[in-house]
């Protein structure tokens, strides 16, 4: 007589395979994936050499796929992600309007007027930083510099 077991993933009862003494998962695809995940989780927690192997593999994968490339590919393969994000942003904007908070300014727009901090009276200039990679393609990296007077900004803008 064959013994039975209850699969840890799907919770159904199955006959145990004759050669498997400690069978805990059935042979369905989803349950085999769950078994593999459980095995990996256990080994990452207890096996130092396996942990190191996972870290090495992850670093190699990340080196081949920088974040900005990965996100671009993901958005191409999952257009519903962008659509959902756009819809959620519209909802957040509506909520801000009701709360009378200022709306988000588009990141790819710049003002030609100097930026004045009304509380301190300081005037700031924004200068583009061209070094380094940024994930968002339409984001402009800037360096803020406090200027001593408004004439200094007007002189820079006229060049």
N, C-alpha and C positions, 0 to 999 in steps of 0.2 A: 504494500500500500504506500502510495506517494504522499508525503506530507504537503501541507498547504501553508501559504503565507499571505499576509496582507501587504500590498504594495504601499510604501511610505508616501508616494506621490499621489496616485489616483485613488487609493484606499479600497481597491477591489481585491477580492480573494483569488489567488491563483495556485495551481499546483507547482510545487518547487521542482526545478530542474534537477535530475538525479546527481549531476556532478557538482552542483552548487549547494554547499552546506549552509552558508549564511546569506542566502538570497533575500534582498530587501526591496528590490524594484522589479516590476514586470518588464516585458520585452517591447512595450510600445515606445514609439519614438520620443514622445514627450517625457516619459518616465526614464528612459535612458539618458536624456539630456539632464534631467533633475539629478540622477545618480552621479553624472559627471560633475555637475556644479557642486554637489555635496562633497565629492572626493577632492576637488580643487580647493574648496574652502577649508576643509580639514587639513590638507597638506600645507596650505599657505600659513595656517595657524601654528603648525607643529614642526614642519620640516624646513630647517634653515637653508639647505642647499636648493630646495624647490622655491623658497622665497626669493633667493638670489637669482635663480634662473628666470623667474617671473619678472623681476625688476629689470634684468638685462634685456629680456625680450621686449618689455614695454618701452625702454629707452630706445632700442633699435627701431621699433614701430614709430615712435614719436619723431625720431630723427628723419625718417622717410616721409612723414606726413605732418608738416608744421600745422599749427592750429588754424591759421588763415586758409590754408589749402583744404584742410579737412572740413572746415565749416562751409566753404564754397561748394565743395562736392556734396556735402550733406543737403544743402539748400536746393541744389539741382535735382537730387534724387527724391527729395521730400518737399514738393511745392506746398503741400498742405501745412507744413510747419510755418512758412512765411505768411500764408493766409491767416492762420490762427493767431500768429503774433500781431499781425496788422489789425485784426478784429479786437484783440485784447487791448492794444494801444488806443484804439478809438474809444473803447469803454473807459479806460483810465482817463483819457482826455475829457470825456463827458463828465466823469466824476469830479475832476479838477474844476471844471467850469461851474458845477453846482456849488462846490466849496469855495469858489472865487479865488482859487490859487492860480498863479500865472501858468500859462501854457508852456509846453516844451518848445524851445526854439530849435529849428532845424540845425543840425550840426554843420551842414555844408554852406551856411550863410554867414557872412562877415559884415560887420558894420564899418563903414569908412570913418565914422565919427569916433572921437576918443571916448574911452570908457571912464566914467567918473563915479567914484564911490561917494555917494551923498553924505554918508555918516562921517567919513574922515576927510573928505574933500580931495582925496588923492586921485591922480589921473594915471591910468594904466595904458600901456601900449602892448599890443599882441603881435609877436613876430613868429613866423612859421619856422618850425623845426623840421628839417628834412632828413634827419638820421633815424635809423631804427625801423622795424616793421610794426605795423599796427594791424589788428585783426579787422576792424571795420574799415572798408575801403573809402567811405565818404567822411571819415573823421580827420580833422586837421589838428595836428599836434602843434601847440603854441607854447611860447615862453612868455611869461608876464613880466614886465619891467615897470617899476614905479618911476614916473617922470617928475621932474621938479616943477614944471610949469606947463601951461597949455600951449605956449608959443613953441615949445620943443616939439610937440606932436604935430602942430600945424606945419612946422618947418620940414619934418620928415615926410609928411603926406604930399607936399608940393614937389618933391624930387621926382 
